[in-house]
Amino acid sequence: MLSSVRLVRPSADYRDEYIDFYEEWIRSGENIVPWVVKKEPYDFEAMLDFLYSQDSEEKLRDDRRVPHSTYWLVGEDRSIVGAANVRHRLNEKLLNSGGHIGYGIRPSRRRQGCATALLGMVLRQTEAARLDKVLVVCDKGNIGSEKTILKHGGCFESEYTEEDGNIVRRFWIHQGHLSGK
């Protein structure tokens, strides 16, 4: 059940479960989010190296990138339920349409409260990292994601139209909301 999900950092301990998670996304034909899940995991060690290769300023080799950390939401049965990617700071592209947090739930586990649980756990990580406010975005029309953001105190700021015409809704979550400040 939902009460037994937990947030973990990517690990070889979850190789088979993660590949199952990835393959479900592929079979669904849906857009895979967050972006790091698109990385093919069959060379699992290389995928883990990729996930940890840009998790601090010191490791960045491309000034167009920002440091980021990935987390997996794991069920009681060890299944990977969802994934989140946290950007430690924003560049112009992320400020416009990517935000601090990208997250997604595997298709078979949606509409069960998993996104709400995942975003809440990840927001605690960003608060511990001393981000005073966090930008979270969703595509216009993604009612479930918008409701999840609003449940966590998201304040709508604006819409942004991407180059391909997709409209993104931008919400700020002030960290004082999480701890009652």
C-alpha positions, -999 to 999 in steps of 0.1 A, spaced: 0 0 0 9 37 -3 20 40 34 48 16 27 66 35 -1 100 50 6 124 73 -12 158 58 -21 189 69 -41 195 48 -72 213 16 -64 224 -17 -81 202 -34 -54 172 -25 -75 185 -34 -110 157 -58 -119 130 -37 -104 142 -6 -122 144 -24 -156 108 -35 -151 99 1 -143 117 14 -174 102 -13 -197 66 -5 -185 72 31 -195 85 20 -230 55 -4 -235 31 24 -225 42 46 -254 39 76 -231 63 104 -227 88 93 -200 93 117 -171 116 127 -155 141 130 -183 167 108 -166 144 78 -169 148 79 -207 184 67 -202 184 31 -213 193 9 -182 206 -23 -197 242 -14 -189 230 -7 -153 264 3 -140 268 28 -167 233 42 -160 241 45 -123 274 63 -132 254 86 -154 229 94 -126 256 102 -101 279 120 -127 264 154 -123 252 155 -87 274 183 -76 289 215 -90 324 200 -89 313 172 -113 298 193 -140 317 193 -173 292 213 -193 282 249 -182 248 245 -198 239 218 -172 231 222 -135 238 197 -107 209 173 -101 201 143 -80 178 114 -88 155 95 -63 133 64 -67 100 58 -50 101 21 -39 71 0 -29 69 -25 -1 74 -52 -28 107 -35 -39 91 -23 -71 101 11 -85 69 31 -83 82 64 -95 113 86 -100 122 122 -93 150 144 -105 159 174 -84 179 202 -100 200 220 -73 197 253 -91 180 267 -122 193 279 -155 172 299 -179 156 268 -195 147 253 -162 134 286 -149 111 288 -179 98 253 -183 117 226 -163 117 236 -127 136 223 -97 118 189 -97 107 166 -124 88 135 -113 68 106 -128 49 76 -117 49 43 -137 16 40 -156 3 11 -136 6 29 -103 -11 62 -111 -42 76 -94 -32 59 -61 -16 88 -43 19 79 -54 27 112 -70 16 131 -39 38 109 -17 68 112 -41 66 150 -44 62 153 -6 93 132 1 113 150 -26 103 184 -12 117 174 21 150 167 4 150 201 -13 142 218 21 171 199 37 193 213 8 182 248 19 162 257 -12 139 284 1 114 280 -27 111 254 -54 97 257 -89 76 228 -100 59 227 -135 35 205 -153 20 205 -188 -12 225 -192 -40 199 -191 -22 175 -167 -49 179 -141 -34 151 -118 0 167 -117 -14 202 -111 -36 189 -82 -5 172 -68 15 204 -69 -13 224 -54 -17 198 -25 19 207 -16 13 244 -15 21 253 -51 13 289 -60 6 294 -97 28 320 -113 25 318 -150 23 297 -182 52 293 -205 50 282 -242 78 260 -253 93 260 -288 71 231 -298 40 249 -287 35 229 -255 22 250 -227 38 246 -192 22 258 -160 47 271 -134 41 269 -97 63 280 -68 63 261 -35 77 280 -6 96 257 18 81 273 49 48 256 38 65 222 45 77 228 80 50 252 91 73 283 91 
